[in-house]
């Protein structure tokens, strides 16, 4: 009997130790990205906007005491989360039919889906997480809430440690600058308008070779860590939104990056931009307003500078990676598991 009792005690100790060392750790976060970690992939993470957004969030979450790890698209079939207690799924440009490792909502993990891009979204995945964090209040109202899913508004953001004012560099001081690719092959509104207006336009991005003159297309890529130098040096930086973003009021994070850099931006009109920035960000509703405002602000550098400073103050207050990390922190702490 003593031997049996001793064996039972050993088994219980082993089980207890196993449970202790494998219990979920809510100080750990896995960010599941649509990016790739392969250099050969067309979605190579060192040139991927989703990855840079995650890097900025990771930096701020680590300041709050979290340990943060990534999982890439190569990991989807076998995510291997271990004892990580919190998971953030970045929707990005990948169309999940089902979120990796989200089959069991009762396994104790706290799962959040971060929506800042909704084209191709499979609505079923909204129910595979505890909370949907969305960068559009309208999308929450029209889609997420009617689906009976808990949600929170968390906008896109910038990292003021990377996007910051700097002295103008003449080799980057373009008059009118657009940084972005023509993925659809149908052009971009702001670029089309600038060409039509005969602006002194310079473009950096992919897939423009067939539609832009060589003297306009300056390159297909700018290193992310160098972007702020171009934004701060340009007279006017252009921006526009895809139709789905415009309809639901997703504010492009280019606006946050440019304004954090102290740059002046001219973008298509969204009520959400006006609500946040007031008159500190210049907007246009059609080609004629675009042309009028572009010519006006190019001729009034002092006004551009004043607006840019005001917009930067708003961005730093509301859309920094630190601010957003605090929102995710509160979100996870309010999920009861």
C-alpha positions in Angstrom: 0.0 0.0 0.0 2.8 2.4 0.8 4.3 1.7 -2.6 1.0 2.5 -4.3 0.5 5.6 -2.2 4.0 6.8 -3.1 3.3 6.1 -6.8 0.1 8.1 -6.6 1.9 11.0 -5.0 4.6 10.9 -7.7 1.9 10.9 -10.5 0.1 13.8 -8.8 3.3 15.7 -8.5 4.1 15.1 -12.2 0.6 16.2 -13.3 0.8 19.2 -11.1 4.2 20.2 -12.4 3.0 19.6 -16.0 0.0 21.8 -15.5 2.1 24.5 -13.8 4.7 24.7 -16.5 2.1 24.5 -19.3 -0.4 26.9 -17.9 -1.2 29.8 -20.1 0.9 32.9 -19.6 -1.1 36.1 -20.2 2.0 38.2 -20.2 2.8 36.7 -23.6 1.2 37.7 -26.9 1.4 36.1 -30.3 0.8 38.3 -33.3 -0.4 36.2 -36.2 0.6 38.0 -39.4 -0.4 37.7 -43.1 3.2 38.3 -43.8 5.9 35.8 -44.8 9.2 35.1 -43.2 10.8 33.8 -46.4 13.1 36.0 -48.4 11.9 34.4 -51.6 8.2 35.2 -51.0 6.5 38.1 -52.8 5.2 39.0 -49.3 8.7 39.1 -47.8 8.2 40.7 -44.4 10.9 43.3 -44.6 8.9 45.0 -47.3 5.4 44.3 -45.9 3.2 47.0 -44.3 1.5 44.5 -42.0 4.9 43.5 -40.6 5.9 47.1 -39.9 2.6 47.8 -38.3 3.2 44.8 -36.0 6.7 45.9 -35.3 5.5 49.2 -34.0 2.8 47.6 -31.9 5.3 45.0 -30.6 7.6 47.8 -29.5 4.9 49.5 -27.5 3.5 46.3 -26.0 7.0 45.4 -24.8 7.2 48.7 -22.9 4.0 47.6 -21.1 5.8 44.4 -20.0 4.5 41.9 -22.6 6.6 39.3 -24.3 5.6 39.4 -28.0 6.3 36.8 -30.7 5.2 36.6 -34.3 3.6 33.8 -36.3 3.8 34.0 -40.1 1.7 32.5 -42.9 4.2 29.6 -43.0 3.1 28.7 -39.5 -0.7 28.6 -40.1 -1.0 24.8 -40.4 0.9 24.3 -37.1 0.8 27.5 -35.1 2.6 26.1 -32.0 1.4 28.7 -29.5 2.7 26.8 -26.5 1.7 28.6 -23.3 1.1 32.0 -24.9 -2.1 33.3 -23.4 -3.0 36.2 -25.8 -3.3 36.1 -29.6 -3.8 39.0 -32.0 -4.8 38.1 -35.6 -3.9 40.8 -38.1 -6.4 40.6 -41.0 -4.3 42.6 -43.5 -4.2 41.4 -47.1 -4.7 37.7 -46.3 -8.3 36.3 -46.6 -8.6 33.9 -43.7 -11.4 31.3 -44.2 -10.7 30.2 -40.6 -8.3 31.7 -38.1 -5.3 29.4 -37.3 -5.6 27.6 -34.0 -9.0 29.2 -33.2 -11.1 26.1 -33.2 -11.4 25.9 -29.4 -12.6 29.2 -27.9 -12.7 27.5 -24.5 -9.0 26.6 -24.3 -8.3 29.6 -22.1 -6.5 31.8 -24.7 -7.7 35.3 -25.3 -8.1 36.0 -29.0 -8.5 39.3 -30.7 -9.0 39.9 -34.5 -7.6 43.2 -35.6 -9.4 44.5 -38.7 -7.8 47.4 -40.6 -8.4 45.9 -44.0 -11.7 44.2 -44.8 -11.6 43.4 -48.5 -12.3 39.7 -49.0 -13.3 39.2 -45.4 -15.0 35.9 -44.5 -17.6 37.0 -41.9 -17.4 33.6 -40.2 -14.1 34.4 -38.7 -15.7 37.2 -36.6 -17.1 34.5 -34.3 -13.8 32.7 -33.9 -12.4 35.3 -31.5 -13.3 36.8 -28.2 -13.2 40.4 -29.4 -13.0 42.1 -32.8 -10.8 45.2 -32.7 -11.7 47.3 -35.7 -10.3 50.6 -37.2 -13.7 51.6 -38.4 -16.6 52.6 -36.2 -19.0 52.3 -39.2 -17.9 48.7 -39.9 -18.5 47.9 -36.2 -21.9 49.4 -36.4 -23.0 47.9 -39.7 -21.3 44.5 -39.6 -19.7 43.4 -36.4 -22.4 44.4 -33.9 -25.2 42.8 -35.9 -23.2 39.6 -36.0 -23.5 39.5 -32.2 -19.7 39.8 -31.7 -18.0 41.9 -29.0 -16.0 44.7 -30.5 -13.8 47.7 -29.8 -12.7 50.6 -31.9 -8.9 50.6 -32.3 -7.6 52.7 -35.2 -4.4 52.3 -37.2 -1.5 54.2 -35.8 2.1 55.4 -36.3 5.4 55.1 -34.4 6.7 58.5 -33.5 10.1 57.0 -32.8 10.4 56.2 -36.5 8.2 58.8 -38.1 9.5 62.1 -36.8 10.3 65.6 -38.1 13.8 66.1 -39.6 15.6 68.8 -41.5 14.7 69.0 -45.2 17.0 67.0 -47.4 17.2 68.4 -50.9 17.6 65.0 -52.6 14.3 64.0 -51.0 12.5 67.4 -51.3 10.0 66.5 -53.9 7.3 69.1 -54.7 4.4 66.6 -54.9 5.1 63.1 -53.6 3.2 59.8 -53.7 4.5 56.6 -52.1 2.4 53.5 -52.9 1.9 50.8 -55.5 -0.7 50.3 -58.2 -1.7 46.8 -57.2 -5.0 46.8 -59.2 -3.5 48.2 -62.4 -6.2 50.8 -62.6 -4.2 53.7 -61.1 -4.7 55.6 -57.9 -7.0 58.6 -57.6 -4.5 61.1 -56.2 -1.9 60.1 -58.8 -4.4 60.3 -61.6 -5.5 63.8 -60.4 -1.9 65.0 -60.1 -1.0 63.9 -63.6 -4.1 65.5 -65.0 -3.3 68.7 -63.2 0.2 68.8 -64.6 1.7 68.7 -61.1 5.4 68.3 -60.5 4.8 64.8 -59.3 7.2 62.1 -58.1 6.1 58.5 -57.3 7.7 55.7 -55.5 6.0 52.3 -55.8 5.5 49.1 -57.7 3.5 48.3 -60.9 3.5 51.9 -62.3 5.8 51.2 -65.2 3.0 51.0 -67.8 1.1 54.0 -66.7 3.7 56.6 -65.5 6.4 58.4 -67.4 10.0 57.6 -66.4 10.6 61.1 -65.1 7.6 60.7 -62.7 8.4 57.2 -61.4 11.5 57.7 -59.2 11.7 54.1 -57.8 9.6 51.1 -56.7 10.6 51.1 -53.0 11.7 53.3 -50.1 13.0 51.6 -47.0 10.4 51.9 -44.3 12.9 53.4 -41.8 13.7 56.2 -44.4 10.2 57.1 -45.2 10.0 59.9 -42.6 12.8 61.7 -44.4 10.9 61.8 -47.6 7.6 62.8 -45.9 9.3 65.6 -43.9 11.1 66.9 -47.0 8.3 67.0 -49.5 6.1 70.1 -50.0 2.9 68.0 -50.4 2.4 64.3 -49.8 -0.6 62.7 -51.6 -2.9 60.1 -50.2 -6.1 58.3 -51.2 -8.3 55.4 -49.9 -9.6 52.3 -51.6 -13.4 52.2 -52.1 -14.0 49.8 -49.2 -11.9 51.9 -46.8 -13.6 55.1 -47.9 -17.1 53.6 -47.5 -16.5 52.3 -44.0 -14.2 55.2 -42.9 -11.0 53.4 -42.4 -8.4 56.2 -42.1 -5.2 55.2 -44.0 -2.2 54.9 -41.7 -0.2 56.9 -44.3 -2.0 60.0 -42.8 -0.6 59.1 -39.4 2.9 58.5 -40.7 3.1 61.7 -42.7 1.7 63.9 -40.0 3.9 62.4 -37.3 6.8 63.2 -39.6 5.8 66.8 -39.7 4.8 66.5 -43.4 1.9 68.1 -45.1 -0.7 65.7 -46.6 -3.5 66.2 -49.2 -6.0 63.3 -49.1 -9.4 62.4 -50.4 -12.2 63.4 -48.0 -13.6 61.2 -45.3 -15.9 62.4 -42.6 -13.8 60.5 -40.1 -10.7 62.5 -41.1 -12.5 65.8 -40.6 -13.9 64.6 -37.3 -10.4 63.8 -36.0 -8.2 66.5 -37.7 -10.6 69.3 -38.4 -9.0 71.8 -40.8 -5.4 70.6 -40.1 -5.4 68.0 -42.9 -6.3 69.2 -46.4 -8.9 67.1 -48.2 -10.5 67.0 -51.6 -13.8 65.6 -52.9 -13.2 65.7 -56.6 -10.6 66.6 -59.2 -11.4 70.3 -59.3 -11.0 70.7 -55.5 -7.8 68.6 -55.6 -6.3 70.9 -58.3 -7.5 74.1 -56.5 -6.1 73.0 -53.1 -2.8 71.6 -54.5 -2.1 74.9 -56.2 -3.1 77.0 -53.2 -1.1 75.1 -50.6 2.0 74.9 -52.8 1.8 78.7 -53.0 1.4 79.1 -49.2 4.2 77.3 -47.4 3.6 79.1 -44.1 0.0 77.9 -44.0 1.2 74.3 -44.8 3.7 74.4 -41.9 1.0 75.6 -39.4 -1.4 72.9 -40.5 1.2 70.3 -40.4 2.2 71.2 -36.8 -1.4 71.1 -35.7 -2.0 67.8 -37.4 1.1 66.3 -35.8 0.0 67.3 -32.3 -3.3 65.5 -32.9 -1.6 62.4 -34.3 0.8 62.1 -31.3 -2.0 62.5 -28.9 -4.4 60.0 -30.4 -2.7 57.7 -32.9 0.7 56.7 -31.5 1.7 53.0 -31.1 1.9 53.6 -27.3 -1.7 54.8 -27.2 -2.8 51.8 -29.2 -0.8 49.3 -27.2 -2.6 50.7 -24.1 -5.9 50.0 -25.8 -5.0 46.4 -26.6 -3.7 46.0 -23.0 -7.1 47.1 -21.6 -8.9 44.8 -24.1 -7.0 41.7 -23.0 -7.5 42.5 -19.3 -11.2 42.9 -19.8 -11.5 39.4 -21.5 -12.4 37.0 -18.7 -11.0 33.5 -19.0 
